[in-house]
Amino acid sequence: MDLKIIHDIVRFYLNKEQGGWFAPEELDDLLDRAQWWFYSEQYDIYARTQKITDALSVFSTPFSYTSTANGVVSLPVDPKINPCYEHLLSIHCQYYDNINQKTRYRAIKIINEDELAGRLDAQILAPTLQHPVGVVTTVEGESAKLGTIQLYPEAEITGKGFYLRRPLKPKFVYTMTGREITYNDNTSVQMEWNETSMNKIIIKALQIAGVNITDQMIIEYTELKNAQNI
């Protein structure tokens, strides 16, 4: 759904209920707050159904890594950086099996801090280069925050993984002549959700603004605009 259509829907119901003028920047901020609410809600139940997985799949981001000599893997969490790390989905290590002459891949188990001491001291389950474990933290880097995965054993490890990135903040780019707004779709930052999810985000944005609205009202408005070819 194009950002102009989204703005038109939100502005229509805001004007209907509250009147007044809402700048594009205000609508962008409102939509961004709403999409963060929806993102958090969906993440809490991620992978329970295909429908929910599909809603967030656009944000699934692969990454490759070679940790530091101390086993640290860093991912960007500065909102100015895209793709910006938000939640770790999976991570695995890879190593060369000299006996079978092939590269092996092992999933890395992410554990809580309170489990760490027990694993490090375990006789059988102590982490090794072939079966490492990890702890996820967030630390301050030199120029930005970093999502950090501390791997154990604390050694250089190579592998790949997936994380959910943050949704891009919408940006309605336009020029204004007098009171007339000319929308630039080529340079605007579009919202990335599928249409079903987008309807829920629009509803939440309007609810945040104090407007009561239903999914059916959004569908009816969109159908009307499509019929008018607007």
N, C-alpha and C positions, 0 to 999 in steps of 0.2 A: 504494500500500500504506500503510495507516494506521500511524502511529508506534507505537501500542500493539501492533499485530501484530508490527512489527519488533522492538520491545523484548522481546516474549514469545519470539520465535524465538531471539534472542541470549541472553536469560537462560536459556532451556531448555538450550541446549548448554553454556553456561558452568557452570550448576549441575550438569549431567550429568558434565562433565569435571573441574571444579575445586571445586564446592560453594561455600558461602559466600554472602553477600548482596552484591548489586551495586546501588547506588543508581541511580535514573533519570539523575541528572546524570553519573554515570560512564559509563553506556551512551551517553548523548548525545555525550560527548567521544570515546568509542571509535568511534562511527559517523561522527563528523565527520572524524576522522583517516582512516578508511577511504574516505570519499567524496572526500577530497582526493587520495588515492592514485589512485583510479579516474578522477577528473577530469583529473589530470595525464597519466595513461596515455592517455586518450581524446583529449586535446588534441594529443598528439604525432602522432596518426594521423587527426586531424579531417579530414572531407570526403573521405576515401579511399573510403568506402562509404556508402550511404544509412543503413544500420543505425547506423554510428558517428555520422553527422551527426544522426540522430534522437535519439541519446542525449544530445547536448549542445544540441540546438535550443531547449530550454526556457530556456537561459541566454543565448541570442542577444538582445541589447538594442539597439534603434535609438537614435540620439541626433542632435540637431541642434546646430549650433555656429555662432558667429561668433567668430573668433579675436580676440585683442588686436591693437592697432595694430602689434605686433611679430611677429604670426603665431603666437601661442601658443594652443593648444587644451588645456584642462584637463579631465580626467575623474576622478571620485572613486575612490580606492583605500583609503579608510578602511573596515575591516571593519564598523564601526558604521553605515555608510551603505549603503542598498539602493536601487537596484541598484549594486553595487560593482564597478568595472572590474577586469578581470583580463587579458584578451588582446584586442588590436585585430584585428578581422576585415577591415574595409574602411573606407575613408573617401573621400569625393569632394567636390569643390567645385562651386559653381554661380555662374554669371555671366550677365549679360544681353547677348545678341548684338544690337547696334544695327542691324547690316546686315540680318539676317533677322528682326528684331523678335520674338525668342523667348529663353526661358531655356535655357541650355546646362548640361550636367553633364559633369564630367570626373573620372575616377578619379585619386586622388592616389597616386603611387608612393612607398612607404615604403622608404627606403634606409638603409644602415649609415653610421655616422659616418665610416668610412674612405672612403666613396664621395662624401661631401658636397663636399669641396674641389674634386674633379674636375668635379662637376656645376655648382657655382657658377661655375667658371672656363671652362666649356665655351662655345664660340661658337654651336653649334647646339642643344645639349640643356640650356642654362641654364634654370632654372625661371622661369616667368612666372605672372602672375595667372590665366591660362587653363590652364596646365600646371604647377602647383606640385608640389613634392616635400616629403616629411616625414621627420623623425627622431623615434622614440619614446624617451622617457626617463621617469624618475620623480624628482620633486623634492619637497622639503618645503614645504608651504604654511603659511599662518598658523595654521590649526587642524587640518590633516590632510594626509596625503600626497596627492599629485595625480599621476595618470598624465598625462604631458604629451606632446603632439605639437607639435614645433616645425616650422612650415611655412615654406617658402622659395618665393618671396621673402618677406622678413619684413614682411608687410603685413596689413591686415585682410582676411580671407577668410571666406566663408560657405559652409556646406554641410551634409552629413549623413553618417552612417556607421553601422556596427554593431560592437559589441564583445561578447565573452563576459563575463558577470558571474560573480561567485563564487556557488557554491551557498549557500543559507541554512543556518546551523547548526541542526540539529534541537533542539527544546526540548520535553521531555515535561513538561507542566504538570499538577500533581496536588495533591490535598489528602490528608492522612494522618490517620486516626483510629486511634489505637493502632498496630497493625501493618498496618492495611488501607489500601491505596492506592486513591483514587478518581481516575481519569483524566479530564481535561477536554480533550476533542478540539477544542472551539471556540477555545480560547486557545493550544493547543499549536502549535508551529512544525513543520509536516510536512516530510518529505524530498520532494524534487521530481522524483526520477528515475522512469523507467518501471520496470515490474516486473522485466524482464529485467536491467536495470542494477542494480536494488535487490538482487537475489539475489547478484550479484557483490560488492556493497558489504558485504552481511551476511557473506559468506564471508571477505572481507578483514578485517573487524572481528574476527571470531573467530580468524583466523590471527594477527592482531596480539596477541590475548590468549592465544595459545598453544594454540588448539584446532584440530585437523585436521578439516576438513569438506569435503564436496563439494556441487556444485550440486544433484545428485539428492536429497541428504538434505534440503536446504531445500525443494525441491518436494514431497517426501513429507510433510514436516511441515505445509506450507501446505495440502495436500490433506486431510490428517487434520483439521486445524482447521476447514476449510470443511465437511467431512462432519459434524463435530460441531456445526456452526453456532455456533462460539465466536469 
